[in-house]
Amino acid sequence: MLRLPIKVLANVVLAYAALMVCRLLFVAENWSAMTMGWGDLSLWDLVCGSMLFDTSAFCYLNAFWLLLVLLPLHWKECDGYHTFARIVFVTFNGLGVVMNLTDSVYFQYTGRRTTATVMGEFAGEDNLAGVFGIEMLRHWYLVVAGIAVIYGLWRLYTSTRTRNPRPLWLYYALHLVALTLTVLLCIAGMRGGVTAAVRPITISNAAQYVNRPAEAAMVLNTPFSVIRTIGKTAFPIPEYFGSAEEVEAIYSPVHECVAPTDSLRPNIVILILESFGREYIGALNETATGERFPTFTPFVDSLCRVSLTFDYSFCNGRKSIDAMPSILSSIPMFVEPFILTPASMNRRTGIASELAPLGYYSAFFHGAQNGSMGFQAYARSVGFRDYFGRTEYNADPATRGDDDFDGMWAIWDEPFLQFYARTMGSFRQPFVTGVFTATSHHPYAVPDEYKDIYRDEDDNANHKCIRYVDNALRRFFETASRQPWYANTIFVLTSDHTNLSTYAPYATDLGGFCSPIVFFDPSGRFPRGRMHKVAQHIDIMPTLLDYVGATRPYVAFGKSLLADTASWAVNHYGGVYQYVEDSLLLQFDGDRTTAVYDFRHDWMQTHNLLDHPDRPRLERRLKAIIQDYMQRMNDDRLTTDN
């Protein structure tokens, strides 16, 4: 009876071995695609990534089997029951083998692991049997290998039957403990970790372990890719317009190259501040009603007075995982967070990859556990060369290491921003870097040494955190100003999204997207002042590339804020698209316009101007943006190379 854990573990190892054999066969079958840039890959990263995704796949495939063998019922200890358990084990793991080996062939046509969208891709096809038959003949060796692996699963399976389960109290105690621990481990395995900072892993996390999107297939496995994308909306393409040419005549996200100026190579520093909404910033929080609310950011207020700011600036999503694609790649969140969808494996561009041809070094910083929130994976996938997280912070002898950990999410903002400023001093110029802060977030705590300085003074628990972060920014700029790179740097300050709101204007459908967008250039070369424009996260990348120069055409769904173009923004909230242009807000549910507001004069959205004469024009443009976005997501056309 006490050998039960060993028997279960033997079968666990067998299932892992089957997944790994399938991976090796997958790589062998697609060797030419897998080995581009092979010399830059880390074998350790590949092994770690493979084990992470195989663990999740194992837990999904074997949850039922584990329940069967660990169920604390002594009457199940008979040959028939355990033969059934064996059949379940081989069936589910055999299904995983078939999925992986089938994908070894299909990958050649898609360039990525198959996801749940495959069901829709082949809906209505009546020749699949013939296609599969032909491919099975062409790849007979994979068929033989699959049969051999499945036979091995059956032949090498270790029966978990307990003969003569006595004493019964020990039998029940052992099975109950084993089942409880297994449930907890399976939950952790499916999620990809156990800490509060770890979000359930998705296929986009694979980019953390490789250099190219195609290489992500090496660490992924097909059962995981399919299971984790079931129920995820796969960007259905609307048919608002009959042709791509008609859409492009109204809206195109393709930006032409801008000839770089040889003498203009400013460093770029992008500060993404957790939950640091416009509402908290006195210099920016005056609404269309003329009200000015209290400020919690005296330093940022002073920075805004010597920077370029905008009358109305918005984020393109309401989650941290929406901000990374929007800010770094000019990809807004429509329907689902981009990095949680199958489209996250599309080829795409970003500010770092577009500046690399101009000689820019790039790095991204986030004070949480490395890999947290998928930030490391996303930064790497869009061209950031290096990543500095909690691991690198702890390894720096100039820091206090985990003594500066907030106990929940990440290193406190003040010490991490100091680390950020100092570390940039070692980078060759020009460089582009980004940092994602963490302190102004639930559970809304500040370091012990500041608890008497920044205390709860009202019902908004985030206010004290915002004040702390504002001071951390002040100290960051003090340190940065002493660095040799400072004078030749453009700083971009924004928030990932908004957070707890105290004032009604920031709790409306549109007010909930009010993020600051601030461009600060100590040299004074970059424009300053308040622009009477609508700005959004997806405008940051094209604005910077417009200023510095782009060596090639690129895809960005936003526009340059320095160009004389329409003043607009777009987001998706609660199943409704919101399109802002000049002074109008149009809300569209995908089929029809539900509301039009003159938001500059009716910020609280009380007067629906559904019959406004500009409605058809706004709706037409929004439909073009949506259709172009969905088409590009499905066709893998997020770069001009595609």
C-alpha positions as CSV (number, residue, x, y, z in Angstrom):
1,M,0.0,0.0,0.0
2,L,2.8,2.4,0.9
3,R,4.3,1.8,-2.6
4,L,1.3,3.7,-4.2
5,P,3.2,7.0,-4.6
6,I,6.0,5.2,-6.3
7,K,3.6,3.5,-8.7
8,V,1.8,6.8,-9.5
9,L,5.1,8.6,-10.0
10,A,6.3,5.9,-12.4
11,N,3.3,6.5,-14.6
12,V,3.8,10.3,-14.4
13,V,7.3,9.9,-15.6
14,L,6.0,7.7,-18.4
15,A,3.5,10.4,-19.5
16,Y,6.2,13.1,-19.4
17,A,8.5,10.8,-21.5
18,A,5.8,10.4,-24.1
19,L,5.4,14.2,-24.4
20,M,9.2,14.7,-24.7
21,V,9.5,12.0,-27.4
22,C,6.8,13.8,-29.3
23,R,8.6,17.1,-28.9
24,L,11.9,15.6,-30.3
25,L,10.0,14.1,-33.2
26,F,8.3,17.5,-33.8
27,V,11.6,19.3,-33.8
28,A,13.2,16.7,-36.1
29,E,10.3,16.9,-38.6
30,N,10.6,20.7,-38.6
31,W,14.4,21.0,-38.2
32,S,14.9,23.7,-40.9
33,A,12.4,26.0,-39.3
34,M,13.5,25.3,-35.8
35,T,17.2,25.9,-36.2
36,M,17.3,29.4,-37.6
37,G,19.2,31.3,-35.0
38,W,19.8,28.1,-33.1
39,G,23.2,29.3,-31.8
40,D,21.4,32.0,-29.7
41,L,19.1,29.6,-28.0
42,S,19.7,28.5,-24.4
43,L,19.4,24.7,-23.9
44,W,18.5,25.3,-20.3
45,D,15.7,27.8,-21.3
46,L,14.4,25.2,-23.7
47,V,14.3,22.5,-21.1
48,C,12.7,24.8,-18.5
49,G,10.1,26.0,-20.9
50,S,9.3,22.5,-22.1
51,M,8.9,21.2,-18.6
52,L,6.6,24.1,-17.7
53,F,4.2,23.5,-20.6
54,D,4.4,19.7,-20.4
55,T,3.5,19.9,-16.7
56,S,0.4,21.9,-17.6
57,A,-0.5,19.5,-20.4
58,F,0.0,16.5,-18.2
59,C,-2.3,17.9,-15.5
60,Y,-5.0,18.6,-18.0
61,L,-4.7,15.2,-19.7
62,N,-4.4,13.1,-16.6
63,A,-6.7,14.8,-14.1
64,F,-9.4,12.1,-14.5
65,W,-6.9,9.3,-14.3
66,L,-5.3,10.7,-11.1
67,L,-8.8,11.0,-9.6
68,L,-9.5,7.3,-10.5
69,V,-6.3,5.9,-8.9
70,L,-6.3,8.1,-5.8
71,L,-10.0,7.9,-4.9
72,P,-10.1,6.7,-1.3
73,L,-12.5,3.8,-1.8
74,H,-11.2,0.4,-1.0
75,W,-13.9,-1.4,-3.1
76,K,-12.2,-0.1,-6.2
77,E,-9.2,-2.4,-5.6
78,C,-10.1,-5.0,-8.3
79,D,-8.6,-6.0,-11.6
80,G,-11.5,-4.6,-13.7
81,Y,-11.4,-1.1,-12.1
82,H,-7.6,-0.8,-12.6
83,T,-7.8,-2.1,-16.1
84,F,-10.3,0.8,-16.8
85,A,-7.8,3.2,-15.1
86,R,-5.1,1.9,-17.4
87,I,-7.3,2.4,-20.5
88,V,-8.1,6.0,-19.4
89,F,-4.4,6.7,-18.9
90,V,-3.4,5.4,-22.3
91,T,-6.4,7.0,-24.1
92,F,-5.8,10.5,-22.8
93,N,-2.1,10.4,-23.2
94,G,-2.4,8.7,-26.5
95,L,-4.7,11.5,-27.6
96,G,-1.9,13.9,-26.7
97,V,0.6,11.9,-28.7
98,V,-1.7,12.0,-31.8
99,M,-2.2,15.7,-31.4
100,N,1.5,16.4,-31.1
101,L,2.5,14.2,-34.0
102,T,-0.3,15.5,-36.3
103,D,0.9,19.0,-35.5
104,S,4.4,18.0,-36.5
105,V,3.1,18.1,-40.1
106,Y,0.5,20.9,-39.8
107,F,3.2,23.2,-38.4
108,Q,4.8,23.4,-41.8
109,Y,1.8,25.2,-43.1
110,T,1.0,27.5,-40.1
111,G,4.4,28.2,-38.5
112,R,2.9,27.7,-35.0
113,R,1.3,25.1,-32.7
114,T,-2.3,24.4,-33.4
115,T,-4.8,26.0,-31.2
116,A,-8.5,25.6,-30.5
117,T,-9.3,27.7,-33.6
118,V,-8.5,24.7,-35.7
119,M,-12.1,23.5,-35.1
120,G,-13.4,26.6,-36.9
121,E,-10.7,26.6,-39.6
122,F,-11.9,23.3,-41.0
123,A,-15.6,23.6,-40.3
124,G,-17.6,22.6,-43.3
125,E,-14.7,20.8,-45.0
126,D,-15.7,17.4,-46.4
127,N,-12.3,16.2,-47.6
128,L,-10.5,15.9,-44.3
129,A,-10.4,12.1,-44.4
130,G,-8.6,12.2,-47.7
131,V,-6.2,14.8,-46.6
132,F,-5.3,12.9,-43.4
133,G,-5.0,9.7,-45.4
134,I,-2.5,11.2,-47.8
135,E,-0.4,12.8,-45.1
136,M,-0.4,9.6,-43.1
137,L,1.1,7.8,-46.1
138,R,3.6,10.6,-46.7
139,H,4.6,10.6,-43.0
140,W,4.4,6.9,-42.4
141,Y,7.3,7.1,-40.0
142,L,5.4,9.4,-37.7
143,V,2.5,7.0,-37.7
144,V,4.8,4.2,-36.8
145,A,6.4,6.3,-34.1
146,G,3.0,7.2,-32.7
147,I,1.9,3.6,-32.5
148,A,5.2,2.7,-30.8
149,V,4.8,5.5,-28.2
150,I,1.1,4.6,-27.5
151,Y,2.1,0.9,-27.2
152,G,4.8,1.9,-24.8
153,L,2.3,3.7,-22.7
154,W,0.2,0.6,-22.5
155,R,3.1,-1.9,-22.0
156,L,5.1,0.1,-19.5
157,Y,2.1,1.3,-17.4
158,T,2.5,0.3,-13.7
159,S,-0.7,-0.9,-12.1
160,T,-1.7,1.1,-9.1
161,R,-3.9,-1.6,-7.6
162,T,-3.5,-2.1,-3.9
163,R,-3.9,-5.8,-3.0
164,N,-5.4,-6.6,0.4
165,P,-5.9,-3.0,1.6
166,R,-5.5,-3.5,5.3
167,P,-5.6,-1.8,7.7
168,L,-8.4,0.3,6.1
169,W,-7.6,3.4,8.2
170,L,-4.1,3.5,6.7
171,Y,-5.5,2.9,3.2
172,Y,-7.9,5.8,3.5
173,A,-5.4,8.1,5.2
174,L,-2.8,7.5,2.5
175,H,-5.2,7.9,-0.4
176,L,-6.8,11.0,1.1
177,V,-3.5,12.7,1.7
178,A,-2.2,11.7,-1.8
179,L,-5.4,13.0,-3.5
180,T,-5.3,16.3,-1.6
181,L,-1.7,17.0,-2.5
182,T,-2.3,15.9,-6.1
183,V,-5.2,18.3,-6.5
184,L,-3.1,21.2,-5.3
185,L,-0.1,20.2,-7.5
186,C,-2.4,19.9,-10.5
187,I,-3.8,23.3,-10.0
188,A,-0.3,24.8,-9.7
189,G,0.8,22.8,-12.7
190,M,-2.1,24.0,-14.9
191,R,-1.5,27.6,-13.8
192,G,2.3,27.4,-14.3
193,G,3.1,28.4,-10.8
194,V,1.8,28.8,-7.3
195,T,2.6,32.4,-6.3
196,A,0.1,35.3,-6.4
197,A,2.2,37.1,-9.0
198,V,1.8,34.2,-11.5
199,R,-1.1,34.4,-14.0
200,P,-2.2,31.2,-15.6
201,I,0.3,30.6,-18.4
202,T,-0.8,30.9,-22.0
203,I,0.8,30.1,-25.3
204,S,2.4,33.6,-25.4
205,N,4.6,32.7,-22.4
206,A,6.6,30.4,-24.6
207,A,8.3,33.5,-26.1
208,Q,10.1,33.9,-22.8
209,Y,12.3,30.9,-23.6
210,V,13.1,31.4,-27.3
211,N,14.1,34.2,-29.7
212,R,11.6,33.8,-32.5
213,P,7.9,33.1,-32.6
214,A,8.4,30.0,-34.7
215,E,10.8,28.6,-32.1
216,A,8.1,28.8,-29.4
217,A,6.7,25.6,-30.9
218,M,9.7,23.8,-29.4
219,V,8.7,24.5,-25.9
220,L,5.0,24.3,-26.4
221,N,3.0,21.1,-26.9
222,T,-0.2,20.9,-28.9
223,P,-2.5,19.6,-26.1
224,F,-1.7,22.6,-24.0
225,S,-2.1,25.0,-27.0
226,V,-5.5,23.6,-27.8
227,I,-6.8,23.3,-24.2
228,R,-5.7,26.8,-23.2
229,T,-7.3,28.4,-26.2
230,I,-10.7,26.7,-25.9
231,G,-13.4,29.3,-25.4
232,K,-11.0,32.1,-26.4
233,T,-12.6,34.3,-29.0
234,A,-10.6,33.9,-32.2
235,F,-11.3,37.3,-33.7
236,P,-14.2,36.6,-36.0
237,I,-13.8,38.7,-39.2
238,P,-16.8,41.0,-39.8
239,E,-17.9,41.8,-43.3
240,Y,-18.6,45.5,-43.0
241,F,-16.8,46.1,-46.3
242,G,-16.5,43.8,-49.3
243,S,-12.7,44.1,-49.9
244,A,-9.4,44.9,-48.3
245,E,-9.0,47.8,-50.7
246,E,-12.2,49.3,-49.5
247,V,-11.0,49.1,-45.9
248,E,-7.6,50.5,-46.7
249,A,-9.2,53.5,-48.4
250,I,-10.7,54.4,-45.1
251,Y,-8.1,53.2,-42.6
252,S,-4.7,51.6,-42.8
253,P,-2.3,50.8,-40.0
254,V,0.7,50.6,-42.3
255,H,3.1,53.4,-41.6
256,E,5.7,54.3,-44.2
257,C,9.3,54.7,-43.2
258,V,10.5,58.1,-42.1
259,A,14.1,59.0,-43.1
260,P,16.2,59.0,-39.9
261,T,18.2,62.1,-39.1
262,D,21.8,61.0,-38.6
263,S,22.3,63.5,-35.7
264,L,19.0,62.5,-34.0
265,R,19.5,59.4,-31.9
266,P,17.9,60.2,-28.5
267,N,17.7,57.5,-25.9
268,I,14.1,56.5,-25.1
269,V,12.9,55.6,-21.7
270,I,9.3,54.4,-21.3
271,L,7.8,54.4,-17.8
272,I,4.7,52.3,-17.5
273,L,3.2,53.1,-14.1
274,E,0.9,50.6,-12.4
275,S,-2.7,52.1,-12.0
276,F,-1.4,55.7,-12.3
277,G,-4.5,57.2,-13.8
278,R,-5.0,60.8,-14.9
279,E,-7.4,61.3,-12.1
280,Y,-4.5,61.4,-9.6
281,I,-2.5,64.0,-11.5
282,G,-3.5,67.5,-10.8
283,A,-1.9,68.9,-13.9
284,L,-4.0,66.6,-16.1
285,N,-7.2,65.9,-14.2
286,E,-9.2,68.9,-15.2
287,T,-12.2,67.4,-16.9
288,A,-14.6,68.9,-19.6
289,T,-16.7,70.1,-16.7
290,G,-14.0,72.5,-15.7
291,E,-13.5,70.8,-12.3
292,R,-10.0,70.3,-11.0
293,F,-9.7,67.6,-8.4
294,P,-7.0,67.3,-5.7
295,T,-3.5,66.2,-6.9
296,F,-1.5,63.4,-5.4
297,T,1.5,63.9,-7.7
298,P,3.4,67.1,-7.1
299,F,6.4,65.9,-8.9
300,V,4.6,64.6,-12.0
301,D,2.7,67.9,-12.0
302,S,5.9,69.8,-12.3
303,L,7.1,67.4,-15.0
304,C,4.0,68.0,-17.0
305,R,4.6,71.7,-17.1
306,V,7.8,71.2,-19.2
307,S,6.5,68.2,-21.3
308,L,4.2,67.5,-24.1
309,T,0.7,66.5,-22.8
310,F,-2.7,66.1,-24.3
311,D,-6.2,67.3,-23.5
312,Y,-7.6,63.8,-23.6
313,S,-5.3,60.7,-23.3
314,F,-6.5,57.2,-22.9
315,C,-5.3,53.6,-22.4
316,N,-6.5,51.0,-24.9
317,G,-7.3,48.3,-22.3
318,R,-8.2,47.9,-18.6
319,K,-5.6,45.3,-17.6
320,S,-1.9,45.3,-17.3
321,I,-1.6,42.6,-20.0
322,D,-3.3,45.0,-22.4
323,A,-0.8,47.8,-21.8
324,M,2.3,45.9,-23.1
325,P,1.0,45.3,-26.6
326,S,-0.6,48.7,-26.8
327,I,2.4,50.8,-25.7
328,L,5.3,48.7,-27.1
329,S,3.7,47.4,-30.3
330,S,0.7,49.7,-31.0
331,I,-1.8,46.8,-30.8
332,P,-5.0,47.7,-28.9
333,M,-7.1,45.2,-26.9
334,F,-10.2,44.2,-28.9
335,V,-12.5,41.5,-27.4
336,E,-9.8,39.6,-25.6
337,P,-6.3,40.6,-24.3
338,F,-4.0,40.1,-27.2
339,I,-1.5,38.0,-25.4
340,L,-4.1,35.5,-24.2
341,T,-5.3,34.7,-27.8
342,P,-3.8,32.5,-30.5
343,A,-2.8,35.6,-32.4
344,S,-0.2,36.3,-29.7
345,M,2.0,33.9,-31.7
346,N,1.8,36.0,-34.9
347,R,4.8,37.7,-36.1
348,R,4.8,41.3,-34.9
349,T,6.9,44.3,-34.5
350,G,7.6,46.7,-31.6
351,I,9.4,49.9,-30.7
352,A,12.6,47.9,-29.8
353,S,12.7,45.8,-33.0
354,E,12.0,48.9,-35.2
355,L,14.8,50.9,-33.6
356,A,17.3,48.0,-33.7
357,P,18.4,48.8,-37.3
358,L,19.3,52.3,-36.1
359,G,21.8,50.8,-33.6
360,Y,19.6,51.0,-30.6
361,Y,20.2,48.6,-27.6
362,S,17.1,47.6,-25.8
363,A,16.1,46.3,-22.3
364,F,12.9,45.9,-20.3
365,F,12.6,46.1,-16.5
366,H,9.9,44.7,-14.2
367,G,10.5,44.2,-10.5
368,A,8.4,41.1,-10.1
369,Q,9.4,37.5,-10.3
370,N,10.9,36.9,-13.7
371,G,8.2,35.7,-16.1
372,S,5.4,37.2,-14.1
373,M,2.4,38.4,-16.0
374,G,4.1,37.3,-19.2
375,F,6.0,40.6,-19.5
376,Q,9.4,38.9,-20.0
377,A,8.0,36.8,-22.8
378,Y,6.2,39.7,-24.5
379,A,9.2,42.1,-24.2
380,R,11.5,39.4,-25.8
381,S,9.0,38.7,-28.5
382,V,9.0,42.3,-29.7
383,G,12.7,42.8,-29.8
384,F,13.9,43.8,-26.3
385,R,17.3,42.3,-26.1
386,D,17.6,42.0,-22.3
387,Y,15.3,41.7,-19.3
388,F,15.9,42.8,-15.8
389,G,13.5,41.5,-13.1
390,R,13.6,40.5,-9.5
391,T,16.3,37.9,-10.2
392,E,18.7,40.5,-11.7
393,Y,17.8,43.0,-8.9
394,N,18.7,40.5,-6.2
395,A,22.0,39.7,-8.0
396,D,23.1,43.3,-8.0
397,P,25.3,43.9,-4.9
398,A,24.3,47.5,-4.9
399,T,20.8,46.6,-3.9
400,R,19.3,45.1,-0.7
401,G,17.9,42.2,-2.7
402,D,14.7,40.6,-1.4
403,D,14.8,42.9,1.6
404,D,13.1,45.3,-0.8
405,F,10.4,42.8,-1.9
406,D,6.9,44.0,-1.1
407,G,5.9,40.5,0.0
408,M,3.3,40.1,-2.7
409,W,4.1,41.3,-6.1
410,A,7.5,42.9,-6.7
411,I,10.4,45.0,-5.5
412,W,9.1,48.3,-4.1
413,D,9.1,51.0,-6.8
414,E,11.5,53.4,-5.2
415,P,14.5,51.0,-5.0
416,F,13.7,49.3,-8.3
417,L,13.5,52.7,-10.1
418,Q,16.9,53.5,-8.6
419,F,18.2,50.2,-9.9
420,Y,16.7,51.1,-13.3
421,A,18.4,54.5,-13.4
422,R,21.8,53.1,-12.4
423,T,21.7,50.1,-14.7
424,M,21.0,52.3,-17.7
425,G,24.3,54.0,-17.0
426,S,26.0,50.8,-18.2
427,F,24.2,50.6,-21.5
428,R,25.7,51.7,-24.8
429,Q,23.8,54.6,-26.4
430,P,21.5,55.0,-28.1
431,F,19.1,52.7,-26.1
432,V,15.4,52.2,-25.7
433,T,14.2,50.8,-22.4
434,G,10.9,50.3,-20.6
435,V,10.0,49.7,-17.0
436,F,6.7,48.5,-15.5
437,T,6.2,49.5,-11.9
438,A,4.2,47.6,-9.3
439,T,3.5,49.4,-6.0
440,S,0.3,51.3,-6.8
441,H,-1.7,48.0,-6.9
442,H,-3.7,45.9,-4.5
443,P,-3.1,45.4,-1.6
444,Y,-2.2,49.1,-1.7
445,A,0.7,49.0,0.7
446,V,3.8,51.2,1.1
447,P,7.2,50.3,2.6
448,D,7.4,50.5,6.4
449,E,9.6,53.6,6.4
450,Y,6.8,55.5,4.6
451,K,3.8,54.3,6.5
452,D,3.8,57.4,8.7
453,I,4.3,59.7,5.7
454,Y,1.8,58.2,3.2
455,R,-1.3,57.2,5.1
456,D,-4.9,56.6,4.2
457,E,-6.5,60.0,4.3
458,D,-9.7,59.1,2.5
459,D,-11.6,56.2,1.1
460,N,-9.3,55.6,-1.8
461,A,-6.6,53.2,-0.7
462,N,-4.5,53.9,-3.8
463,H,-3.9,57.5,-3.0
464,K,-1.1,56.9,-0.6
465,C,0.5,54.5,-3.1
466,I,0.3,57.2,-5.8
467,R,2.0,59.7,-3.5
468,Y,4.7,57.1,-2.8
469,V,5.2,56.4,-6.5
470,D,5.3,60.1,-7.3
471,N,8.1,60.5,-4.8
472,A,9.9,57.5,-6.2
473,L,9.7,59.1,-9.7
474,R,11.2,62.3,-8.2
475,R,14.1,60.4,-6.9
476,F,14.4,58.4,-10.1
477,F,14.7,61.6,-12.1
478,E,17.2,63.0,-9.6
479,T,19.4,60.0,-10.1
480,A,18.9,60.0,-13.9
481,S,19.8,63.6,-14.2
482,R,23.3,62.9,-13.0
483,Q,23.8,60.2,-15.6
484,P,25.7,61.0,-18.8
485,W,22.8,59.7,-21.0
486,Y,20.1,61.9,-19.4
487,A,20.4,65.0,-21.6
488,N,19.9,63.0,-24.8
489,T,16.8,61.1,-23.7
490,I,13.1,61.3,-24.3
491,F,11.1,60.0,-21.4
492,V,7.6,58.7,-21.9
493,L,5.4,58.5,-18.8
494,T,2.1,56.7,-18.8
495,S,0.0,54.2,-16.8
496,D,-1.0,50.7,-17.8
497,H,-4.6,51.4,-16.9
498,T,-6.7,53.3,-14.4
499,N,-7.7,52.1,-10.9
500,L,-9.8,53.0,-7.9
501,S,-11.8,56.1,-8.8
502,T,-13.1,58.7,-6.3
503,Y,-14.7,61.2,-8.7
504,A,-17.6,60.5,-11.0
505,P,-16.1,61.8,-14.3
506,Y,-13.5,59.1,-14.0
507,A,-16.0,56.3,-13.5
508,T,-17.8,56.7,-16.8
509,D,-17.4,54.4,-19.8
510,L,-14.8,56.7,-21.2
511,G,-13.4,58.1,-17.9
512,G,-12.3,54.6,-16.9
513,F,-9.7,54.8,-19.7
514,C,-8.1,58.1,-18.7
515,S,-4.4,57.4,-18.6
516,P,-1.6,60.1,-18.7
517,I,0.6,60.2,-21.8
518,V,3.5,62.5,-21.2
519,F,6.6,63.1,-23.4
520,F,9.5,64.8,-21.6
521,D,12.8,65.8,-23.2
522,P,15.4,67.5,-21.0
523,S,17.1,69.0,-24.0
524,G,14.0,70.7,-25.2
525,R,14.2,69.4,-28.7
526,F,11.0,67.4,-28.5
527,P,7.8,69.5,-28.6
528,R,6.4,70.8,-25.3
529,G,3.1,72.2,-24.2
530,R,-0.5,71.0,-24.2
531,M,-1.8,69.6,-27.5
532,H,-5.5,69.9,-28.1
533,K,-5.7,66.4,-29.3
534,V,-6.9,62.9,-28.3
535,A,-4.0,60.6,-27.6
536,Q,-3.9,56.9,-26.7
537,H,-1.4,54.2,-25.8
538,I,-1.2,52.8,-29.4
539,D,0.0,56.3,-30.5
540,I,3.2,56.1,-28.5
541,M,5.2,53.8,-30.8
542,P,4.4,55.6,-34.1
543,T,5.0,59.0,-32.4
544,L,8.5,58.0,-31.4
545,L,9.3,56.4,-34.7
546,D,8.0,59.5,-36.5
547,Y,10.4,61.6,-34.4
548,V,13.5,59.4,-34.5
549,G,12.9,57.8,-37.9
550,A,11.9,54.3,-39.1
551,T,14.1,52.4,-41.6
552,R,11.2,50.4,-43.0
553,P,7.4,50.4,-43.2
554,Y,5.7,48.9,-40.2
555,V,2.3,48.1,-38.8
556,A,0.9,50.2,-35.9
557,F,-2.8,50.6,-35.3
558,G,-2.2,54.1,-33.8
559,K,-1.0,57.4,-35.3
560,S,1.8,59.8,-34.8
561,L,0.8,62.5,-32.4
562,L,3.3,64.8,-34.1
563,A,1.6,64.6,-37.5
564,D,-1.4,66.7,-38.6
565,T,-3.8,63.8,-38.6
566,A,-7.2,63.1,-37.1
567,S,-7.5,63.2,-33.3
568,W,-9.0,59.8,-32.3
569,A,-8.8,56.9,-30.0
570,V,-10.4,53.5,-29.7
571,N,-11.0,50.8,-27.0
572,H,-13.2,47.8,-26.3
573,Y,-15.1,47.7,-23.0
574,G,-17.9,45.3,-21.9
575,G,-18.5,44.0,-25.4
576,V,-18.8,47.5,-26.9
577,Y,-16.2,49.4,-29.0
578,Q,-15.7,53.0,-28.1
579,Y,-14.4,55.3,-30.8
580,V,-13.4,58.9,-29.9
581,E,-12.8,61.5,-32.5
582,D,-12.3,65.2,-31.8
583,S,-15.2,65.9,-29.5
584,L,-17.4,62.9,-30.2
585,L,-17.7,59.5,-28.6
586,L,-19.4,56.7,-30.5
587,Q,-20.3,53.4,-28.9
588,F,-20.7,50.4,-31.2
589,D,-21.6,46.8,-30.2
590,G,-20.3,45.2,-33.3
591,D,-23.5,45.4,-35.2
592,R,-25.0,48.8,-34.5
593,T,-24.2,52.1,-32.9
594,T,-25.8,52.3,-29.5
595,A,-24.8,55.9,-28.5
596,V,-23.1,59.1,-29.6
597,Y,-22.0,61.7,-27.1
598,D,-20.3,65.1,-27.3
599,F,-18.0,64.1,-24.6
600,R,-16.1,67.4,-24.3
601,H,-19.4,69.0,-23.2
602,D,-21.1,66.0,-21.9
603,W,-18.4,64.0,-20.1
604,M,-21.0,62.2,-17.9
605,Q,-22.6,60.9,-21.1
606,T,-26.2,62.0,-20.3
607,H,-27.3,63.1,-23.7
608,N,-27.3,60.4,-26.4
609,L,-27.0,62.1,-29.8
610,L,-27.8,59.0,-31.8
611,D,-28.9,61.0,-34.8
612,H,-25.8,63.2,-34.9
613,P,-24.9,64.0,-38.5
614,D,-21.3,62.7,-38.0
615,R,-22.5,59.3,-36.8
616,P,-22.3,57.6,-40.2
617,R,-18.7,58.8,-40.8
618,L,-17.5,57.8,-37.4
619,E,-19.2,54.4,-37.6
620,R,-17.7,53.8,-41.0
621,R,-14.1,54.5,-39.8
622,L,-14.6,52.4,-36.7
623,K,-15.8,49.5,-38.8
624,A,-12.8,49.8,-41.0
625,I,-10.5,49.7,-37.9
626,I,-12.2,46.6,-36.5
627,Q,-12.3,44.7,-39.8
628,D,-8.6,45.5,-40.6
629,Y,-7.6,44.4,-37.0
630,M,-9.5,41.1,-37.1
631,Q,-8.3,40.3,-40.7
632,R,-4.7,40.9,-39.7
633,M,-5.0,38.9,-36.6
634,N,-6.3,35.9,-38.5
635,D,-4.0,36.3,-41.4
636,D,-0.8,36.8,-39.4
637,R,-0.2,40.2,-41.0
638,L,1.0,42.3,-38.1
639,T,4.2,43.2,-39.9
640,T,4.7,44.4,-43.5
641,D,6.9,41.4,-44.1
642,N,3.8,39.2,-44.0
